[in-house]
Amino acid sequence: MAKRADILLVDDEEALCVAAEKILAKEGYRVITVNTGQEGIARFESDGADLLITDLMLPDLDGISLLKRAKELRPTVEVIVITGHGTVEKAVEAMRLGAYDFIEKPLDRAALLKAVGKAVEKQRLAAENRRLREELHQQRGDEALIGNSPAMVAVKKLIHQIAPTDVSVLIQGESGTGKEVVADVIHDLSGRHDKSIVKISCAAIPETLLESELFGYERGAFTGAGNSKPGKFELADGGTLFLDEIAEMSTQLQAKLLRVLQDGRFQRLGSTRDIHIDVRVISATHINIQEAIAEGKFREDLYYRLNVVHVNLPRLRERREDIPLLADHFLKKYAGRMQKDVHNIAAPAIDQLLAHSWPGNVRELENAMQRALAVATDNVIHSFHLVPAAATARAGGEPLGPSVTIPIGTPLGAAEERLISETLNQCGGDKEKAAKMLGISSRTLYRRFSKDEP
């Protein structure tokens, strides 16, 4: 019969051990028996077990001590205690300390198998729940990191490799490439996912306040410090600290950050008491840190502490094949929020998205899709819905063709009429060509055009 679970049985009665082993082995369990608590601890430390069955009264130590040690070594182990006459109170204490069940002497075959079966089933279900939670974390990571381009496949592979570790990570990429999203995914896929990820932007907080935000302060540490306040490091203890725009931090504060990363402890402002923390640090920047180091703006020793693993995020224009996937993702994300019955993006609109240079990267595309949904009047996103967001040249982007300027506040109907009229002029009055450019059917254009004629 196939092995169903590994069981370690600890009891000083040899006859009981022999009988129990026969009963359990016949049901497919693999059983190891020892006669003292010390032997039980040594065997558990070396080989482990899925289930521990121990007598409460052993010649060298009691079963409670063995229970505690087993739980320290392997918290997922299930424990069944064997009680004799007058030890029921101790059995109740054992269950309070984590034992699953207790059985009384003399051993009854049915009672033994029932207790073991239920304990093993509980452990199986717990293991299955853990597996499903891990799969869910993996799925969330894959959903957050959208893209099948070679560049993004490489990024996702690296993230899945490093997330379970505790190494520091430096994420580099242009503004809008998704550095914060990557930090979230690394945290969610790590062993720290049940703790917080605490975020702070080193560029958004004045230098005079950044130190107190990171390390906290005691009451009276400076003018206005009426109460003590924990810093971001304390709040992230056991979890992850995300330092966005790390290159904006002053070199003086960089030195203090380096000491924390080296020692794992710090002091609040106005305090002399060391605070020990266990924090994984993920940092991000959009600038070239090597150039900042060369210019004396960033400490090289801190760089090596932060850059144990480097994640470089590609620009959106370097992975254009991901644009339709991202656009569809944002369409689904915001259509529900806006209560819009919009399901598709017209082919000419997709071509327009692919042609744009996207200097603002994924964030710009997200904003473009939000705006397109806001102004859409049917269940399809058309080219003219994207013109102001995606067709305007900026930061080196190339225009997608002749543009139309529509003042803010123009009624939607008037804006559409202006776009149709200007597109018809551009096409020399060719309605078929204009309809194709606008991403609408010729019938729709004829209907709208005839409605405006006297």
Protein Blocks (a to p, Z undefined) as FASTA:
>chain_A
ZZfbdcddddfblklmmmmmmmmmmnopacdddfbfklmmmmmmmnopfbdcddfbdfkb
cfklmmmmmmmmmmmbccdddddehilmmmmmmmmnopabdcdddddfklmmmmmmmmmm
mmmmmmmmmmmmmmmmmmmmmmmmgcjbfklmmmmmmmmmmmmpmcdcdddddehilpmm
mmmmmmmmmmklmpccddddfklpcfklmmmmmnopaehkaghiabccddfklmmgoiac
ddehkllpcfklmmmmmmmmmnopacdehiabdcddddddddddfbdfklmmmnopacfk
lmmmmmmpacddddfklmmmlmmmmmmmmmmmmmmmnopacfbdcfklmmmmmmpgolnl
mmlmmmmmmmmmmmpcbfbdcfklmmmmmmpceehiacfbdcddddehiafklmmmmmmm
mmmmmnnopaklmmmmnopafklmmmmmmmmpZZ
